[in-house]
C-alpha cells in the first residue's frame, strides 16, 4: 500500500492525501481525495463551440522534452521561411475539408491517422485510431447504407470493430492447400453509429480541430443548427471508450447489426457507477457494448428505446450529457469458467467511466536516454479522480518502463493488423528504447568502437578494378532522370560508391573523383534546376512538393509526390547523399545545409512552433513506423509498402545529424530507429514465433503492403515473391532498388534473414527443397538461399544473394567473383553498383569474424 504522493505518481494521480474513498485502480491501494471534493455529476457540458474553446484554452503541447525543437537547433533563423528557390507559396489543388475556422492556417498532417477526416465530403473512408475504426456517416455514403434494404440509413460517427474470427482471407499464394494466404482484412462494417435524430440524411456538418500525433477533436452539428446543438467527440489513439458530448440533440444509436437485447442499469441501483446509467446492448454478430450515460441535469437520464431492429433512440426529446461506449472482449459472452473474467472486465469499465483522454503530449526524456512517453490529458467529471483507460499495442507493452499500468487480469481486444491490444490504466505511458545499440552505427559501413576492419588485399585489388571501371559513367546523366524518386536513388547509389572508395578501399584519389562527380550531380537538385518538375512550397497543407501536379493536375506523377505520397522515401535519398558528400568535403556542407534542412522539416519536423511544416509528417509514434500515403483515401486506411525505405529515411537523419554535429537530431533519430526496429519486428518481419499475424499469413514472412486495416502479400508494382521481399530489405522499392545500407544489419536480425529464405510460404515442394538445402548447408554442402536466388535471371538475383550476405558473406562473395572471372553477366538493378555490393560483402566478412 503506498503511503506517499510519489508512490502513486505513476498512476497519473496527484493525490492530496490517501483516503479509503476509492482504491487506486492500478495498485488497489486506498488513495483518493476527500469525499466532499468528489463530484459525480457533470459540472459543465458546454455548447460544442464552447467545448472547442475550452479545449483550446488548455494550450496542451503536442510535444515536449529535449528532443523536440527546431531541426537546426538554436541556430539563427531556425524557424525561417523555406528557401526562396521553392517559391513564395502556392495553393494546393486539393483543399482540406471539415476544418474549424480556429484551425485554418495551421500546418496539417497529410500522412496521419486522422487525415481521412479531411479528405472526403461523404465520409466514406474510416480513420483507425485503434482499437476501433471511426467513420463519418452522412446517411448517403457507402458505409451509411445498412445491409438490410428496409433499415434506416446511419448518420453520425460510426464505430467499427471486428474480431479475428470475422476476418476475411484471400486465396493461397501457391497452389497447395496449406499455402499461406495472399491477404487478410477486417470487415468495414459499422458496429454502432453515434448520432442524433436531427441529423437525418445529409444534414451533418462536421468540423475538426486540435489535431496532433495522438488526438483530434471532431464536432458534428446540423447544417442549420439550433443554438449550436451538436456532438463533440474527443478522439485519442488507443481509447477504450468512444466518448460523445451531446448538446441539445436527440441521441440515436444505430447499427448495421440487429439488436438482440437491451438491459438497463439505473443510477443508484449499482452505486459504483458514480451517477452514470449503464445499458448493455447485444447484437446479432455476438458483440456486447456497454453504453454509459450521464445527463447534464440531475435526473435527466438517457432513456434508450428500441425503435427499429437496428436503432435505439432517446425516449423524450432533446438531451444534453455524456455518452461513453465500449465493446466487451470476446471472452465476455462465454459462460462458466469465464464468469470471473466477465465480472472483472465489466467492473474495470464501471470504475473507469467519467474520464477520457481528450489530448496528449508526446514527451521525450533527456538526450541519450532513449526515453519517451505519451502523457494523456484527461477531461470529464472524474478526471481528477482516476486515470484514463487506454489500449496498448504489443510493442508498447514490450517497451513499458512500468508494466504495472496493465490492468490485471488482462483485458484484451483485437486490433486491425497489429495484434492483440491490452488495457492500461495510467495518465502516462513511459517507454525506454535501447539506443545504446546504435552507438557505433554511423555513416561508415563498419560499426566498430575502436578501429576499422583490416581487409584482404586480394579482395581490395578486385574491388579497385571494379570501382575504376564504374567511374567511367556520366554521373550527371545517370541521376537527372526527371523524377525525384529515381534521381534520389541514383544520388544515393553514387554516395555509396564514394563511401566504398573512402572507407573500404581507402583510396584518397579515387574517392576525390567520385565525390567530385557526385557533387556535380547533386548541384542541379539543390539549385532546383533538374529535369524533374521544380520543387515548390505550398501553403495549404504546408510542405515541399513536386510542382508537376500544379502544372498537369496529375496526382500520380512521380508516385504521388504532389499529394505527399512517399516523401520520406524520396527526400531521404537526397539527405543521405548530402551527408556523405559533406562528410568527404566539409566545405560543401555550407552549400547544401539549408536545402537539406528544409527537406528534413518537410518529412520529420520536430518543432511544434514551426509555422511552415506539420509535426512528423510521416513517422507515426503510436504505430512505431511511418505511413507513406498522403492525400489519397482508401477504405483500408493509410499504408506503407516499403519498411526498408522507412529505415533508410531514419538512417539518413542520423547520418546527417552526425555530419552536422547536431546532437539533438542524432538522439531523436536514434529513438525513432530503435522504436522502428521494435515495431517492424512485431508487424513487418514475421518470424515463426510471431503471434501478431494470423498463422495462415505469417508464413509469408513479410506483409507486402501493410494498410491500417489490411495486410496484402504483394507490392504496388509486382506480385513476384522476390519483389515483395526485397521491398522490405534495406534496398528500395517500386520496381527498382538500391543496395543495402550500413543500417541493414541493425534492422534485420540474422535469425529473421535465415527464416525468410529457408521457410517462406508453406511447405510446398519448393520450400521443402529449400529446407533440404539448408540442412545440407549445416553439413557444409549447400547454401540455404531460395530457389529464386539461384535461378532468377533479373536484377533481383543479385539483391537476393547480397541480402543473404548478412549471414554468409563469404559464400555470396565467391558466387559474384566466380561470375566476374568467367565473364558472366551480374544482373544489376539501375540503383545498384557492383562496387558497393562487393565492398559491403568484403566489410561483412571481417565484421562476422569479430562476432556480434
BELLIN-V49501 format. One record per residue. N is the residue number from 0. RES is the residue in one small letter. BURIAL is 1 if it has 9 or more other C-alpha atoms within 8 Angstrom, else 0. D_LAST is the distance of its C-alpha to the last C-alpha in Angstrom with 1 decimal. Layout:
N & RES & BURIAL & D_LAST
N & RES & BURIAL & D_LAST
This chain:
0 & x & 0 & 44.3
1 & x & 0 & 43.4
2 & x & 0 & 46.1
3 & x & 0 & 45.2
4 & x & 1 & 44.6
5 & x & 0 & 41.0
6 & x & 0 & 40.0
7 & x & 1 & 41.0
8 & x & 1 & 39.5
9 & x & 1 & 36.6
10 & x & 1 & 39.1
11 & x & 1 & 40.4
12 & x & 1 & 43.7
13 & x & 0 & 45.6
14 & x & 1 & 48.1
15 & x & 0 & 51.0
16 & x & 1 & 51.3
17 & x & 1 & 50.7
18 & x & 1 & 53.4
19 & x & 0 & 53.8
20 & x & 1 & 54.6
21 & x & 0 & 51.4
22 & x & 1 & 48.2
23 & x & 1 & 45.0
24 & x & 0 & 43.6
25 & x & 1 & 40.0
26 & x & 0 & 40.7
27 & x & 0 & 44.3
28 & x & 1 & 45.6
29 & x & 1 & 49.2
30 & x & 1 & 48.6
31 & x & 1 & 50.6
32 & x & 1 & 53.3
33 & x & 0 & 57.0
34 & x & 0 & 58.8
35 & x & 0 & 61.1
36 & x & 0 & 58.3
37 & x & 1 & 56.9
38 & x & 1 & 58.4
39 & x & 0 & 58.0
40 & x & 1 & 60.0
41 & x & 1 & 58.7
42 & x & 0 & 59.9
43 & x & 0 & 59.7
44 & x & 1 & 59.1
45 & x & 0 & 60.0
46 & x & 1 & 61.0
47 & x & 1 & 58.0
48 & x & 0 & 58.6
49 & x & 0 & 58.6
50 & x & 1 & 55.5
51 & x & 0 & 53.8
52 & x & 0 & 55.3
53 & x & 0 & 54.2
54 & x & 0 & 50.6
55 & x & 1 & 50.7
56 & x & 0 & 52.1
57 & x & 0 & 49.1
58 & x & 0 & 47.3
59 & x & 1 & 43.9
60 & x & 0 & 41.1
61 & x & 1 & 38.7
62 & x & 1 & 35.9
63 & x & 1 & 35.6
64 & x & 1 & 33.3
65 & x & 1 & 31.6
66 & x & 1 & 29.5
67 & x & 1 & 32.6
68 & x & 1 & 35.0
69 & x & 1 & 36.0
70 & x & 1 & 33.3
71 & x & 0 & 34.6
72 & x & 1 & 34.7
73 & x & 0 & 37.9
74 & x & 0 & 38.8
75 & x & 0 & 42.5
76 & x & 0 & 43.4
77 & x & 1 & 40.1
78 & x & 0 & 42.0
79 & x & 0 & 44.1
80 & x & 0 & 45.4
81 & x & 0 & 43.4
82 & x & 1 & 44.2
83 & x & 0 & 47.7
84 & x & 0 & 46.4
85 & x & 1 & 45.5
86 & x & 1 & 49.2
87 & x & 0 & 51.1
88 & x & 1 & 49.9
89 & x & 1 & 50.9
90 & x & 0 & 51.7
91 & x & 1 & 49.5
92 & x & 0 & 51.5
93 & x & 0 & 50.0
94 & x & 0 & 51.2
95 & x & 0 & 49.6
96 & x & 1 & 51.8
97 & x & 1 & 52.6
98 & x & 1 & 51.7
99 & x & 1 & 53.8
100 & x & 0 & 55.8
101 & x & 0 & 53.9
102 & x & 1 & 50.6
103 & x & 0 & 51.8
104 & x & 0 & 50.4
105 & x & 0 & 47.1
106 & x & 1 & 43.8
107 & x & 1 & 43.1
108 & x & 1 & 39.8
109 & x & 1 & 39.9
110 & x & 1 & 36.8
111 & x & 1 & 37.0
112 & x & 1 & 37.6
113 & x & 1 & 41.2
114 & x & 1 & 42.2
115 & x & 1 & 44.0
116 & x & 1 & 46.6
117 & x & 1 & 47.6
118 & x & 1 & 47.8
119 & x & 1 & 50.2
120 & x & 0 & 53.9
121 & x & 1 & 54.1
122 & x & 1 & 50.9
123 & x & 1 & 49.9
124 & x & 1 & 46.1
125 & x & 1 & 44.5
126 & x & 1 & 41.9
127 & x & 1 & 39.0
128 & x & 1 & 38.4
129 & x & 1 & 37.4
130 & x & 1 & 38.1
131 & x & 1 & 41.3
132 & x & 1 & 42.2
133 & x & 1 & 45.3
134 & x & 1 & 47.8
135 & x & 1 & 51.0
136 & x & 1 & 53.8
137 & x & 1 & 57.2
138 & x & 1 & 59.1
139 & x & 1 & 58.9
140 & x & 1 & 55.3
141 & x & 0 & 53.7
142 & x & 1 & 52.1
143 & x & 1 & 55.4
144 & x & 1 & 57.3
145 & x & 1 & 57.2
146 & x & 0 & 57.0
147 & x & 0 & 60.5
148 & x & 0 & 63.1
149 & x & 0 & 65.4
150 & x & 1 & 62.7
151 & x & 0 & 62.8
152 & x & 1 & 60.4
153 & x & 1 & 57.6
154 & x & 1 & 57.8
155 & x & 1 & 55.4
156 & x & 1 & 51.7
157 & x & 1 & 50.3
158 & x & 1 & 47.5
159 & x & 1 & 45.5
160 & x & 1 & 43.4
161 & x & 1 & 42.7
162 & x & 0 & 41.0
163 & x & 0 & 38.5
164 & x & 0 & 41.4
165 & x & 0 & 43.2
166 & x & 1 & 40.5
167 & x & 0 & 41.5
168 & x & 1 & 39.5
169 & x & 0 & 39.7
170 & x & 0 & 40.3
171 & x & 1 & 37.7
172 & x & 1 & 35.4
173 & x & 0 & 36.4
174 & x & 0 & 39.7
175 & x & 0 & 38.7
176 & x & 0 & 39.9
177 & x & 0 & 36.5
178 & x & 1 & 34.7
179 & x & 1 & 32.8
180 & x & 1 & 35.2
181 & x & 1 & 35.3
182 & x & 1 & 35.5
183 & x & 1 & 36.6
184 & x & 1 & 38.4
185 & x & 1 & 40.3
186 & x & 0 & 44.1
187 & x & 0 & 45.4
188 & x & 0 & 48.3
189 & x & 1 & 49.9
190 & x & 1 & 49.7
191 & x & 1 & 51.8
192 & x & 1 & 53.5
193 & x & 1 & 54.4
194 & x & 1 & 57.5
195 & x & 1 & 61.2
196 & x & 1 & 64.5
197 & x & 0 & 65.3
198 & x & 1 & 62.5
199 & x & 1 & 64.0
200 & x & 1 & 63.1
201 & x & 1 & 61.8
202 & x & 1 & 62.8
203 & x & 1 & 59.5
204 & x & 1 & 58.4
205 & x & 1 & 54.7
206 & x & 1 & 53.3
207 & x & 1 & 49.7
208 & x & 1 & 48.7
209 & x & 1 & 46.1
210 & x & 1 & 43.1
211 & x & 1 & 39.7
212 & x & 1 & 36.1
213 & x & 1 & 36.9
214 & x & 1 & 40.7
215 & x & 1 & 43.9
216 & x & 1 & 47.5
217 & x & 1 & 49.8
218 & x & 1 & 53.6
219 & x & 1 & 56.0
220 & x & 1 & 59.7
221 & x & 1 & 62.7
222 & x & 0 & 63.6
223 & x & 0 & 66.9
224 & x & 1 & 65.8
225 & x & 0 & 68.4
226 & x & 0 & 67.6
227 & x & 1 & 63.8
228 & x & 1 & 63.4
229 & x & 1 & 59.8
230 & x & 1 & 56.6
231 & x & 1 & 53.5
232 & x & 1 & 50.1
233 & x & 1 & 47.2
234 & x & 1 & 44.2
235 & x & 1 & 40.7
236 & x & 1 & 37.4
237 & x & 1 & 37.0
238 & x & 1 & 40.5
239 & x & 1 & 41.8
240 & x & 1 & 45.4
241 & x & 1 & 46.9
242 & x & 1 & 49.4
243 & x & 1 & 52.7
244 & x & 1 & 55.1
245 & x & 1 & 58.6
246 & x & 1 & 61.5
247 & x & 1 & 64.9
248 & x & 1 & 63.9
249 & x & 1 & 64.6
250 & x & 1 & 61.2
251 & x & 1 & 60.5
252 & x & 1 & 57.5
253 & x & 1 & 57.3
254 & x & 1 & 55.1
255 & x & 1 & 54.5
256 & x & 1 & 54.8
257 & x & 1 & 57.9
258 & x & 1 & 58.5
259 & x & 0 & 58.9
260 & x & 0 & 59.8
261 & x & 1 & 60.0
262 & x & 0 & 60.2
263 & x & 0 & 61.0
264 & x & 1 & 60.4
265 & x & 1 & 62.7
266 & x & 1 & 61.9
267 & x & 0 & 63.3
268 & x & 0 & 63.0
269 & x & 0 & 59.3
270 & x & 0 & 59.2
271 & x & 0 & 55.5
272 & x & 1 & 55.7
273 & x & 0 & 56.7
274 & x & 1 & 59.6
275 & x & 1 & 57.7
276 & x & 1 & 59.1
277 & x & 1 & 56.8
278 & x & 1 & 57.3
279 & x & 1 & 55.4
280 & x & 1 & 55.5
281 & x & 1 & 54.6
282 & x & 1 & 54.3
283 & x & 1 & 54.6
284 & x & 0 & 51.0
285 & x & 0 & 50.3
286 & x & 1 & 49.1
287 & x & 1 & 50.5
288 & x & 1 & 50.5
289 & x & 1 & 51.6
290 & x & 1 & 53.8
291 & x & 1 & 54.3
292 & x & 1 & 57.0
293 & x & 1 & 58.8
294 & x & 1 & 61.9
295 & x & 1 & 62.7
296 & x & 0 & 66.0
297 & x & 0 & 66.6
298 & x & 0 & 67.7
299 & x & 0 & 66.7
300 & x & 1 & 64.2
301 & x & 1 & 62.7
302 & x & 0 & 64.8
303 & x & 0 & 63.1
304 & x & 0 & 65.4
305 & x & 1 & 64.6
306 & x & 0 & 66.5
307 & x & 0 & 65.1
308 & x & 0 & 62.9
309 & x & 1 & 59.8
310 & x & 1 & 60.9
311 & x & 1 & 61.6
312 & x & 1 & 63.6
313 & x & 1 & 64.8
314 & x & 0 & 68.3
315 & x & 0 & 70.3
316 & x & 0 & 69.8
317 & x & 1 & 67.3
318 & x & 1 & 64.8
319 & x & 1 & 62.5
320 & x & 1 & 59.6
321 & x & 1 & 56.0
322 & x & 1 & 54.6
323 & x & 1 & 51.1
324 & x & 1 & 49.8
325 & x & 1 & 46.9
326 & x & 0 & 46.1
327 & x & 1 & 45.7
328 & x & 0 & 42.8
329 & x & 1 & 43.2
330 & x & 1 & 43.7
331 & x & 1 & 46.7
332 & x & 1 & 49.3
333 & x & 0 & 48.4
334 & x & 0 & 50.8
335 & x & 0 & 50.9
336 & x & 0 & 47.5
337 & x & 1 & 46.3
338 & x & 1 & 49.3
339 & x & 0 & 47.5
340 & x & 1 & 44.6
341 & x & 1 & 47.3
342 & x & 0 & 49.1
343 & x & 1 & 46.0
344 & x & 1 & 44.9
345 & x & 1 & 48.3
346 & x & 0 & 48.7
347 & x & 0 & 45.4
348 & x & 0 & 46.9
349 & x & 1 & 50.3
350 & x & 0 & 48.9
351 & x & 1 & 46.8
352 & x & 1 & 49.7
353 & x & 0 & 51.3
354 & x & 1 & 48.1
355 & x & 1 & 45.9
356 & x & 1 & 43.3
357 & x & 1 & 45.0
358 & x & 1 & 42.5
359 & x & 1 & 39.0
360 & x & 1 & 37.2
361 & x & 1 & 33.5
362 & x & 1 & 32.6
363 & x & 1 & 29.6
364 & x & 1 & 28.5
365 & x & 1 & 28.1
366 & x & 1 & 26.0
367 & x & 0 & 22.4
368 & x & 0 & 22.9
369 & x & 1 & 21.6
370 & x & 1 & 24.9
371 & x & 1 & 27.5
372 & x & 1 & 30.4
373 & x & 1 & 33.2
374 & x & 1 & 36.4
375 & x & 1 & 39.1
376 & x & 1 & 42.6
377 & x & 1 & 45.1
378 & x & 1 & 48.8
379 & x & 1 & 51.5
380 & x & 1 & 54.0
381 & x & 1 & 51.4
382 & x & 1 & 48.8
383 & x & 0 & 49.4
384 & x & 1 & 49.3
385 & x & 1 & 46.2
386 & x & 1 & 42.8
387 & x & 1 & 42.3
388 & x & 1 & 41.0
389 & x & 1 & 38.1
390 & x & 1 & 35.8
391 & x & 1 & 32.0
392 & x & 1 & 29.6
393 & x & 1 & 26.7
394 & x & 1 & 24.1
395 & x & 1 & 26.5
396 & x & 1 & 26.8
397 & x & 0 & 23.1
398 & x & 1 & 22.9
399 & x & 1 & 26.2
400 & x & 0 & 26.4
401 & x & 0 & 29.4
402 & x & 0 & 29.6
403 & x & 0 & 33.2
404 & x & 1 & 34.5
405 & x & 1 & 34.0
406 & x & 1 & 37.5
407 & x & 0 & 38.0
408 & x & 0 & 38.8
409 & x & 0 & 36.6
410 & x & 1 & 38.6
411 & x & 1 & 36.8
412 & x & 1 & 37.8
413 & x & 1 & 36.5
414 & x & 1 & 35.1
415 & x & 1 & 35.6
416 & x & 1 & 32.3
417 & x & 1 & 29.8
418 & x & 1 & 30.3
419 & x & 1 & 32.2
420 & x & 1 & 33.1
421 & x & 1 & 33.8
422 & x & 1 & 36.7
423 & x & 1 & 36.0
424 & x & 1 & 38.6
425 & x & 1 & 37.8
426 & x & 1 & 38.9
427 & x & 1 & 35.3
428 & x & 1 & 32.0
429 & x & 1 & 29.4
430 & x & 1 & 25.7
431 & x & 1 & 22.5
432 & x & 1 & 19.4
433 & x & 0 & 16.1
434 & x & 1 & 16.4
435 & x & 0 & 14.3
436 & x & 0 & 11.2
437 & x & 0 & 13.2
438 & x & 0 & 14.1
439 & x & 0 & 12.5
440 & x & 1 & 13.2
441 & x & 1 & 16.7
442 & x & 0 & 19.0
443 & x & 1 & 17.3
444 & x & 1 & 15.1
445 & x & 1 & 12.3
446 & x & 0 & 10.5
447 & x & 0 & 10.4
448 & x & 0 & 12.5
449 & x & 0 & 14.7
450 & x & 0 & 15.4
451 & x & 0 & 15.2
452 & x & 1 & 14.1
453 & x & 0 & 17.0
454 & x & 1 & 18.1
455 & x & 0 & 20.4
456 & x & 0 & 24.0
457 & x & 0 & 25.3
458 & x & 1 & 22.9
459 & x & 1 & 23.8
460 & x & 0 & 27.4
461 & x & 0 & 27.3
462 & x & 1 & 25.4
463 & x & 1 & 28.1
464 & x & 0 & 30.9
465 & x & 1 & 29.6
466 & x & 1 & 29.2
467 & x & 1 & 32.7
468 & x & 0 & 34.1
469 & x & 1 & 32.6
470 & x & 0 & 34.1
471 & x & 0 & 37.5
472 & x & 0 & 37.3
473 & x & 0 & 39.4
474 & x & 1 & 36.8
475 & x & 1 & 39.4
476 & x & 0 & 40.9
477 & x & 1 & 37.5
478 & x & 1 & 36.5
479 & x & 1 & 39.9
480 & x & 1 & 40.4
481 & x & 1 & 42.1
482 & x & 1 & 39.3
483 & x & 1 & 36.9
484 & x & 1 & 34.3
485 & x & 1 & 34.5
486 & x & 1 & 35.2
487 & x & 1 & 32.2
488 & x & 1 & 30.0
489 & x & 1 & 31.6
490 & x & 1 & 31.1
491 & x & 1 & 27.4
492 & x & 1 & 27.2
493 & x & 1 & 29.1
494 & x & 1 & 26.8
495 & x & 1 & 23.8
496 & x & 1 & 25.9
497 & x & 1 & 26.5
498 & x & 1 & 22.9
499 & x & 1 & 22.3
500 & x & 1 & 25.3
501 & x & 1 & 24.4
502 & x & 1 & 20.6
503 & x & 1 & 20.0
504 & x & 1 & 23.5
505 & x & 0 & 24.4
506 & x & 0 & 28.0
507 & x & 0 & 30.1
508 & x & 0 & 33.1
509 & x & 1 & 31.5
510 & x & 1 & 29.5
511 & x & 0 & 32.8
512 & x & 0 & 34.5
513 & x & 1 & 31.8
514 & x & 1 & 31.9
515 & x & 0 & 35.7
516 & x & 1 & 36.0
517 & x & 1 & 33.6
518 & x & 1 & 35.5
519 & x & 1 & 38.7
520 & x & 1 & 37.3
521 & x & 1 & 36.1
522 & x & 0 & 39.4
523 & x & 1 & 41.4
524 & x & 1 & 39.4
525 & x & 1 & 39.4
526 & x & 0 & 43.2
527 & x & 1 & 43.4
528 & x & 1 & 45.3
529 & x & 1 & 43.3
530 & x & 0 & 44.8
531 & x & 1 & 43.3
532 & x & 1 & 45.6
533 & x & 1 & 45.3
534 & x & 1 & 43.1
535 & x & 1 & 45.3
536 & x & 1 & 45.0
537 & x & 1 & 46.8
538 & x & 1 & 48.1
539 & x & 1 & 48.6
540 & x & 1 & 45.1
541 & x & 1 & 44.0
542 & x & 1 & 41.4
543 & x & 1 & 40.9
544 & x & 1 & 41.8
545 & x & 1 & 42.9
546 & x & 1 & 46.7
547 & x & 1 & 47.1
548 & x & 1 & 47.8
549 & x & 0 & 50.6
550 & x & 0 & 52.2
551 & x & 0 & 52.0
552 & x & 0 & 51.3
553 & x & 0 & 48.6
554 & x & 1 & 46.0
555 & x & 0 & 43.6
556 & x & 1 & 43.7
557 & x & 1 & 40.2
558 & x & 0 & 38.6
559 & x & 1 & 40.6
560 & x & 1 & 39.5
561 & x & 1 & 43.0
562 & x & 1 & 42.5
563 & x & 1 & 39.0
564 & x & 1 & 37.0
565 & x & 1 & 33.5
566 & x & 1 & 33.9
567 & x & 1 & 30.3
568 & x & 1 & 29.4
569 & x & 1 & 32.1
570 & x & 1 & 31.8
571 & x & 1 & 28.1
572 & x & 1 & 28.4
573 & x & 1 & 30.9
574 & x & 1 & 29.0
575 & x & 1 & 25.9
576 & x & 1 & 28.2
577 & x & 1 & 30.1
578 & x & 1 & 27.0
579 & x & 1 & 25.9
580 & x & 1 & 29.6
581 & x & 1 & 30.1
582 & x & 0 & 27.0
583 & x & 0 & 28.6
584 & x & 0 & 32.1
585 & x & 1 & 32.5
586 & x & 0 & 36.2
587 & x & 1 & 35.5
588 & x & 1 & 34.0
589 & x & 0 & 37.6
590 & x & 0 & 38.7
591 & x & 1 & 36.2
592 & x & 0 & 35.4
593 & x & 0 & 38.1
594 & x & 1 & 37.7
595 & x & 1 & 34.0
596 & x & 1 & 34.7
597 & x & 1 & 37.2
598 & x & 1 & 34.8
599 & x & 1 & 32.3
600 & x & 1 & 35.3
601 & x & 1 & 36.1
602 & x & 1 & 32.8
603 & x & 1 & 31.3
604 & x & 1 & 34.1
605 & x & 1 & 33.2
606 & x & 1 & 36.7
607 & x & 1 & 39.2
608 & x & 0 & 42.0
609 & x & 1 & 41.4
610 & x & 1 & 44.5
611 & x & 1 & 43.4
612 & x & 1 & 40.3
613 & x & 1 & 39.2
614 & x & 1 & 36.3
615 & x & 1 & 33.0
616 & x & 1 & 34.7
617 & x & 1 & 31.8
618 & x & 1 & 29.2
619 & x & 1 & 30.2
620 & x & 0 & 29.0
621 & x & 0 & 30.3
622 & x & 0 & 28.5
623 & x & 1 & 25.3
624 & x & 1 & 25.5
625 & x & 1 & 28.2
626 & x & 1 & 31.5
627 & x & 1 & 32.6
628 & x & 1 & 36.3
629 & x & 1 & 38.8
630 & x & 1 & 42.6
631 & x & 0 & 42.7
632 & x & 1 & 43.6
633 & x & 0 & 42.6
634 & x & 0 & 43.6
635 & x & 1 & 40.0
636 & x & 1 & 39.0
637 & x & 1 & 36.4
638 & x & 1 & 33.6
639 & x & 1 & 30.4
640 & x & 1 & 29.8
641 & x & 1 & 26.6
642 & x & 1 & 23.7
643 & x & 1 & 21.9
644 & x & 1 & 24.5
645 & x & 1 & 24.2
646 & x & 1 & 20.6
647 & x & 1 & 21.9
648 & x & 1 & 24.7
649 & x & 1 & 22.6
650 & x & 1 & 20.3
651 & x & 1 & 23.5
652 & x & 1 & 24.8
653 & x & 1 & 21.8
654 & x & 1 & 22.0
655 & x & 1 & 25.8
656 & x & 1 & 25.6
657 & x & 1 & 23.5
658 & x & 1 & 26.0
659 & x & 0 & 28.9
660 & x & 0 & 27.6
661 & x & 1 & 28.3
662 & x & 0 & 26.3
663 & x & 1 & 27.8
664 & x & 1 & 26.9
665 & x & 1 & 23.3
666 & x & 1 & 23.1
667 & x & 1 & 24.8
668 & x & 1 & 22.6
669 & x & 1 & 19.5
670 & x & 1 & 21.3
671 & x & 1 & 22.4
672 & x & 1 & 19.0
673 & x & 1 & 17.5
674 & x & 1 & 20.7
675 & x & 1 & 20.5
676 & x & 1 & 17.1
677 & x & 1 & 18.6
678 & x & 1 & 21.8
679 & x & 1 & 20.8
680 & x & 1 & 18.8
681 & x & 1 & 22.2
682 & x & 1 & 24.6
683 & x & 1 & 23.2
684 & x & 1 & 20.3
685 & x & 1 & 22.1
686 & x & 1 & 20.0
687 & x & 0 & 22.3
688 & x & 0 & 21.9
689 & x & 1 & 23.2
690 & x & 0 & 26.6
691 & x & 1 & 27.6
692 & x & 1 & 28.8
693 & x & 0 & 31.7
694 & x & 0 & 30.8
695 & x & 0 & 32.9
696 & x & 1 & 30.9
697 & x & 1 & 27.3
698 & x & 1 & 27.2
699 & x & 1 & 27.3
700 & x & 1 & 23.7
701 & x & 1 & 24.6
702 & x & 1 & 27.9
703 & x & 1 & 29.0
704 & x & 1 & 31.2
705 & x & 1 & 30.7
706 & x & 1 & 34.0
707 & x & 1 & 34.8
708 & x & 1 & 36.9
709 & x & 1 & 35.7
710 & x & 1 & 32.7
711 & x & 1 & 33.7
712 & x & 1 & 31.7
713 & x & 1 & 33.0
714 & x & 1 & 32.8
715 & x & 0 & 35.7
716 & x & 0 & 36.0
717 & x & 1 & 35.2
718 & x & 1 & 35.0
719 & x & 0 & 33.0
720 & x & 0 & 29.9
721 & x & 1 & 27.8
722 & x & 1 & 29.0
723 & x & 1 & 28.2
724 & x & 1 & 24.6
725 & x & 1 & 24.1
726 & x & 1 & 25.5
727 & x & 1 & 22.5
728 & x & 1 & 19.9
729 & x & 1 & 19.4
730 & x & 1 & 22.4
731 & x & 1 & 25.8
732 & x & 1 & 28.7
733 & x & 1 & 32.5
734 & x & 0 & 33.0
735 & x & 1 & 31.1
736 & x & 1 & 27.5
737 & x & 1 & 25.5
738 & x & 1 & 22.1
739 & x & 1 & 18.5
740 & x & 1 & 17.8
741 & x & 1 & 14.8
742 & x & 1 & 14.3
743 & x & 1 & 14.0
744 & x & 1 & 10.3
745 & x & 0 & 10.7
746 & x & 0 & 13.8
747 & x & 1 & 13.3
748 & x & 0 & 10.8
749 & x & 1 & 10.4
750 & x & 0 & 12.7
751 & x & 1 & 15.3
752 & x & 1 & 15.3
753 & x & 1 & 16.0
754 & x & 1 & 18.7
755 & x & 1 & 20.2
756 & x & 1 & 20.9
757 & x & 1 & 21.9
758 & x & 1 & 23.8
759 & x & 1 & 25.3
760 & x & 1 & 28.9
761 & x & 1 & 30.8
762 & x & 1 & 31.3
763 & x & 1 & 33.6
764 & x & 0 & 34.3
765 & x & 0 & 31.7
766 & x & 1 & 29.0
767 & x & 1 & 30.1
768 & x & 0 & 29.9
769 & x & 1 & 26.3
770 & x & 1 & 25.4
771 & x & 0 & 27.3
772 & x & 1 & 25.3
773 & x & 1 & 22.0
774 & x & 1 & 23.6
775 & x & 1 & 24.6
776 & x & 1 & 21.1
777 & x & 0 & 20.0
778 & x & 0 & 22.9
779 & x & 0 & 21.8
780 & x & 0 & 24.7
781 & x & 1 & 23.8
782 & x & 1 & 21.4
783 & x & 1 & 21.0
784 & x & 1 & 22.0
785 & x & 1 & 24.9
786 & x & 1 & 28.4
787 & x & 1 & 28.5
788 & x & 1 & 25.9
789 & x & 0 & 28.0
790 & x & 0 & 31.4
791 & x & 1 & 31.4
792 & x & 0 & 33.4
793 & x & 0 & 32.8
794 & x & 1 & 30.3
795 & x & 1 & 27.8
796 & x & 1 & 27.2
797 & x & 1 & 25.1
798 & x & 1 & 23.2
799 & x & 1 & 22.5
800 & x & 1 & 21.2
801 & x & 1 & 19.1
802 & x & 1 & 17.4
803 & x & 1 & 16.4
804 & x & 1 & 14.9
805 & x & 1 & 11.7
806 & x & 0 & 11.4
807 & x & 1 & 13.8
808 & x & 1 & 14.6
809 & x & 1 & 16.7
810 & x & 1 & 18.9
811 & x & 1 & 19.6
812 & x & 1 & 20.2
813 & x & 0 & 22.7
814 & x & 0 & 24.6
815 & x & 1 & 25.1
816 & x & 0 & 26.1
817 & x & 0 & 28.5
818 & x & 1 & 30.1
819 & x & 1 & 30.6
820 & x & 0 & 32.3
821 & x & 0 & 34.5
822 & x & 0 & 35.4
823 & x & 0 & 34.4
824 & x & 0 & 33.8
825 & x & 0 & 30.3
826 & x & 1 & 31.1
827 & x & 1 & 29.8
828 & x & 1 & 30.2
829 & x & 1 & 32.2
830 & x & 1 & 29.3
831 & x & 1 & 27.0
832 & x & 1 & 27.0
833 & x & 0 & 26.1
834 & x & 1 & 25.1
835 & x & 1 & 22.3
836 & x & 1 & 21.1
837 & x & 1 & 21.1
838 & x & 1 & 19.5
839 & x & 1 & 16.7
840 & x & 1 & 16.1
841 & x & 1 & 16.6
842 & x & 1 & 14.0
843 & x & 1 & 11.4
844 & x & 1 & 12.4
845 & x & 1 & 11.5
846 & x & 1 & 8.1
847 & x & 0 & 7.3
848 & x & 0 & 9.0
849 & x & 0 & 6.9
850 & x & 0 & 3.8
851 & x & 0 & 0.0
